[in-house]
Amino acid sequence: MAIESHPSFDCPTVSQRLWRYVDFPKFTELLISRRLWLTNAEILAVDDPHEGLQGAIQFPHRLWRTLADVPEILRKQIIEMRRNGFDETDEQLFVGWFMGEEQRCHMTLSGRRNFFVNCWHAADNESAAMWKIYGSLAGGVAIVSTGGRLHAALAQASEKIYLGAVRYVDPMAFEIGTPNAFDTLVRKRSAFAYEQEVRLVHWQTGHYHDPLSNFDLNEQTMRFDNIVQNPSPITPGISVDCELATMIEQVLISPLAPTWYLSMIERLIERLGFSFPVRQSVLLKAPPAID
């Protein structure tokens, strides 16, 4: 199944160069398994707790108790959005919107574990920051690909996969309305903009848990009581069929790798039946001496 299009995903061009910085164990596993690993979004949330949630501000509706507390410009949006034929007072419309937002927050958090992600860095050239953060410095490699190569390499995968660039938003951003479920997976706070991330995303729809299946609405606190936590263990990730010879344009060795590392990687690639080019980064090579 080819990568599918979706309005939430700003798909990179076929020529957009993409980089995946990994350590040696991950690179070896990729070559041996010939399958691409997508990590559970719940695990990614260890490094970024906002991962896969609604936006930079969580539970923003809780700032307000009544419609009068809401800033006027947002108040008008809420009423116009909720009116839609309902014969209710403005305050009743606000309460309906409030509880819908409360429900959406719980459902999004509960459903985060059903998304699986594989991350790439979009840039024309290699990045010193990406080497330091994700490339394990002396032991790392960078897998170089393009948007077009990813599409072709995953054409035979049985899973439904989407590809798109991450949008970076103001940490104080707040929007009225219900976003698409995928929107939370391709949006991050602006503090992470240096990643220039492009994501492969799979949504595992067959494992649905309803945290509100037994809820009670507490009208005093304006909260749901009896939230049902998901008792099942988190699936760390999934692996999908991938044509590596198509996906990998070249492999770049860490600029801090020892001299023997390049030949070792070349031998590994050859023994596993691949022939893509390998070279060592010269990013940190000293300039010529001045005589």
C-alpha positions as CSV (number, residue, x, y, z in Angstrom):
1,M,0.0,0.0,0.0
2,A,1.6,3.3,-1.1
3,I,1.9,6.3,1.2
4,E,-1.6,7.9,1.2
5,S,-2.5,11.6,0.8
6,H,-4.4,13.4,3.6
7,P,-5.2,17.1,4.1
8,S,-3.4,17.1,7.5
9,F,-0.1,16.1,5.9
10,D,2.1,18.6,3.9
11,C,3.9,16.0,1.9
12,P,7.5,16.8,0.9
13,T,8.4,17.1,-2.8
14,V,9.9,14.1,-4.5
15,S,13.3,15.8,-4.6
16,Q,13.3,17.0,-0.9
17,R,16.4,15.6,0.7
18,L,15.6,13.8,4.0
19,W,18.0,12.6,6.7
20,R,17.6,10.0,9.4
21,Y,20.4,10.2,12.1
22,V,20.7,6.9,14.0
23,D,23.1,5.0,16.2
24,F,24.8,1.8,15.0
25,P,22.4,-0.7,16.6
26,K,19.4,0.9,14.9
27,F,21.2,1.1,11.6
28,T,22.2,-2.6,11.8
29,E,18.6,-3.7,12.7
30,L,17.3,-1.8,9.7
31,L,19.6,-3.6,7.4
32,I,19.1,-7.0,8.9
33,S,15.3,-6.8,9.2
34,R,14.7,-4.9,6.0
35,R,11.8,-3.3,7.8
36,L,11.3,0.3,8.9
37,W,10.5,0.9,12.6
38,L,7.8,3.3,13.6
39,T,7.8,4.2,17.3
40,N,4.7,4.5,19.4
41,A,3.8,8.2,20.0
42,E,3.4,7.5,23.7
43,I,7.1,6.6,23.9
44,L,8.0,9.8,22.0
45,A,6.1,11.7,24.7
46,V,8.8,10.8,27.2
47,D,11.0,13.5,25.6
48,D,8.2,15.8,24.7
49,P,5.1,15.5,27.0
50,H,3.0,17.5,24.5
51,E,3.6,14.9,21.7
52,G,0.4,14.0,19.9
53,L,-1.8,16.2,22.0
54,Q,-4.1,19.1,21.0
55,G,-1.7,22.0,21.1
56,A,0.9,23.9,23.0
57,I,-1.6,24.8,25.7
58,Q,-3.3,21.8,27.3
59,F,-6.9,22.1,28.7
60,P,-7.1,25.9,27.8
61,H,-10.9,25.9,28.3
62,R,-10.3,25.3,32.0
63,L,-9.2,28.9,32.2
64,W,-12.9,29.9,32.1
65,R,-15.9,29.0,34.2
66,T,-18.6,31.0,32.4
67,L,-19.0,32.5,29.0
68,A,-18.3,35.9,30.5
69,D,-14.8,34.8,31.4
70,V,-14.0,34.1,27.7
71,P,-12.2,36.9,25.7
72,E,-14.8,38.5,23.4
73,I,-13.3,37.4,20.1
74,L,-13.2,33.8,21.2
75,R,-16.6,34.1,22.8
76,K,-18.1,34.9,19.4
77,Q,-16.4,32.0,17.7
78,I,-17.7,29.6,20.3
79,I,-21.3,30.7,20.1
80,E,-21.3,30.8,16.2
81,M,-19.7,27.4,16.1
82,R,-22.1,25.8,18.6
83,R,-25.3,27.6,17.6
84,N,-26.0,25.5,14.5
85,G,-29.7,25.2,15.1
86,F,-29.6,24.6,18.8
87,D,-32.3,26.3,20.7
88,E,-30.2,27.1,23.8
89,T,-29.0,30.2,25.6
90,D,-25.4,31.4,25.0
91,E,-24.4,30.1,28.4
92,Q,-25.8,26.7,27.6
93,L,-23.9,26.7,24.3
94,F,-20.7,27.5,26.3
95,V,-21.3,24.6,28.7
96,G,-21.8,22.3,25.7
97,W,-18.6,23.5,24.1
98,F,-16.7,23.3,27.4
99,M,-17.6,19.6,28.0
100,G,-16.8,18.8,24.3
101,E,-13.3,20.3,24.8
102,E,-12.9,18.3,28.1
103,Q,-14.0,15.1,26.3
104,R,-11.6,15.8,23.4
105,C,-8.6,16.2,25.7
106,H,-9.3,12.9,27.4
107,M,-9.9,11.1,24.1
108,T,-6.8,12.5,22.5
109,L,-4.5,11.6,25.4
110,S,-6.0,8.1,25.5
111,G,-5.7,7.6,21.8
112,R,-2.1,8.7,21.5
113,R,-0.8,5.2,21.9
114,N,-2.5,4.2,18.7
115,F,-0.2,6.3,16.5
116,F,3.2,5.2,15.3
117,V,5.9,7.6,13.9
118,N,9.1,7.5,12.0
119,C,11.0,10.8,11.9
120,W,13.3,12.4,9.3
121,H,15.1,15.7,9.1
122,A,14.4,17.8,6.0
123,A,17.5,19.8,4.8
124,D,19.7,20.2,1.8
125,N,22.8,19.5,3.9
126,E,23.8,17.6,7.0
127,S,23.2,19.1,10.5
128,A,25.8,19.4,13.3
129,A,22.9,19.5,15.8
130,M,21.2,16.4,14.4
131,W,24.5,14.5,14.8
132,K,24.9,15.5,18.4
133,I,21.2,14.8,19.4
134,Y,20.4,11.7,17.3
135,G,23.5,10.4,15.7
136,S,25.4,9.1,18.7
137,L,28.3,11.2,17.6
138,A,31.3,8.8,16.9
139,G,29.0,5.7,16.5
140,G,26.3,7.2,14.4
141,V,25.3,7.2,10.7
142,A,22.9,9.4,8.7
143,I,20.6,7.7,6.2
144,V,20.0,10.0,3.3
145,S,16.8,9.7,1.2
146,T,14.3,11.9,-0.5
147,G,10.5,12.3,-0.5
148,G,10.2,10.4,-3.7
149,R,12.4,7.5,-2.5
150,L,10.3,7.1,0.6
151,H,7.1,6.8,-1.5
152,A,8.7,4.2,-3.7
153,A,10.3,2.2,-0.9
154,L,7.1,1.9,1.0
155,A,4.8,1.1,-1.9
156,Q,4.5,-2.6,-0.9
157,A,3.9,-2.0,2.8
158,S,0.6,-3.5,4.0
159,E,-0.1,-0.7,6.5
160,K,-1.7,2.6,5.6
161,I,1.0,5.2,6.0
162,Y,1.0,9.0,5.7
163,L,4.0,11.4,5.2
164,G,4.2,15.1,6.0
165,A,6.2,17.9,7.4
166,V,5.7,19.0,11.0
167,R,4.2,22.4,11.6
168,Y,5.7,24.4,14.4
169,V,3.4,26.7,16.4
170,D,3.6,29.4,19.0
171,P,3.6,27.9,22.4
172,M,0.8,30.1,23.5
173,A,-1.4,29.3,20.5
174,F,-5.0,28.3,21.0
175,E,-7.6,27.6,18.4
176,I,-11.4,27.2,18.5
177,G,-12.7,24.1,16.7
178,T,-12.1,20.4,16.5
179,P,-8.9,19.5,14.5
180,N,-8.5,16.3,12.6
181,A,-7.1,13.5,14.6
182,F,-3.9,13.5,12.5
183,D,-3.3,17.2,13.1
184,T,-1.9,16.5,16.6
185,L,0.7,14.3,15.1
186,V,2.1,16.9,12.7
187,R,2.2,19.8,15.0
188,K,4.8,20.7,17.6
189,R,5.8,23.7,19.7
190,S,8.2,26.2,18.0
191,A,11.0,25.3,20.4
192,F,11.5,22.1,18.3
193,A,11.6,24.0,15.0
194,Y,15.3,23.2,14.6
195,E,14.4,19.6,13.9
196,Q,12.8,20.5,10.5
197,E,10.9,17.2,10.9
198,V,9.1,15.2,8.3
199,R,7.1,12.2,9.7
200,L,5.8,8.9,8.5
201,V,2.7,8.2,10.5
202,H,0.5,5.1,10.9
203,W,-2.7,5.1,12.8
204,Q,-3.6,1.7,14.3
205,T,-7.4,2.0,14.4
206,G,-8.3,-1.5,15.6
207,H,-7.3,-0.9,19.2
208,Y,-9.8,1.7,20.5
209,H,-10.2,2.4,24.2
210,D,-12.9,4.7,25.5
211,P,-11.8,6.5,28.7
212,L,-15.3,8.0,29.1
213,S,-17.2,4.8,28.8
214,N,-18.3,5.0,32.5
215,F,-18.0,8.7,33.2
216,D,-20.0,10.9,35.5
217,L,-20.3,14.6,34.8
218,N,-19.5,16.6,37.9
219,E,-21.4,19.8,37.5
220,Q,-19.7,21.4,40.5
221,T,-16.2,20.9,39.2
222,M,-17.1,20.8,35.5
223,R,-15.0,17.6,35.1
224,F,-15.7,14.0,34.2
225,D,-15.4,11.6,37.1
226,N,-14.7,7.8,36.8
227,I,-12.2,8.1,33.9
228,V,-11.3,4.6,32.8
229,Q,-7.6,4.2,32.3
230,N,-6.4,1.8,29.6
231,P,-4.9,-1.3,31.4
232,S,-3.3,-2.8,28.3
233,P,0.5,-2.5,27.8
234,I,1.8,0.0,25.3
235,T,3.0,-1.5,22.0
236,P,6.6,-0.1,21.6
237,G,6.3,0.2,17.8
238,I,5.6,-1.5,14.6
239,S,7.9,-2.5,11.7
240,V,6.8,-2.2,8.0
241,D,8.1,-3.6,4.8
242,C,10.5,-1.3,3.1
243,E,12.7,-1.6,0.0
244,L,15.9,-0.3,1.5
245,A,17.8,-0.2,-1.8
246,T,15.2,2.3,-3.0
247,M,14.9,4.3,0.2
248,I,18.6,4.8,0.9
249,E,20.4,7.2,-1.5
250,Q,23.6,7.0,0.5
251,V,24.9,6.5,4.1
252,L,27.0,9.2,5.8
253,I,29.3,8.2,8.6
254,S,29.6,10.4,11.7
255,P,32.3,13.2,11.4
256,L,33.7,11.9,14.7
257,A,33.9,8.2,13.8
258,P,37.4,6.6,13.9
259,T,39.2,5.8,10.7
260,W,38.3,2.1,10.7
261,Y,34.6,2.8,11.0
262,L,34.0,3.5,7.3
263,S,35.4,0.3,6.0
264,M,33.5,-1.7,8.7
265,I,30.2,-0.2,7.6
266,E,31.0,-0.8,4.0
267,R,31.7,-4.5,4.7
268,L,28.5,-4.8,6.7
269,I,26.4,-3.3,3.9
270,E,28.1,-5.6,1.3
271,R,27.6,-8.8,3.3
272,L,23.9,-8.0,3.7
273,G,23.5,-7.7,0.0
274,F,23.3,-3.9,-0.4
275,S,25.3,-1.6,-2.6
276,F,24.4,2.0,-1.7
277,P,27.3,4.4,-1.4
278,V,28.9,5.1,2.0
279,R,31.1,8.1,2.8
280,Q,32.4,9.8,5.9
281,S,31.2,13.3,6.9
282,V,33.9,16.0,6.6
283,L,31.7,18.4,8.6
284,L,34.2,18.8,11.4
285,K,37.4,18.3,9.3
286,A,39.9,21.0,10.0
287,P,40.6,23.5,7.2
288,P,43.9,23.5,5.4
289,A,46.8,24.8,7.3
290,I,47.9,28.4,6.5
291,D,51.5,28.4,5.5
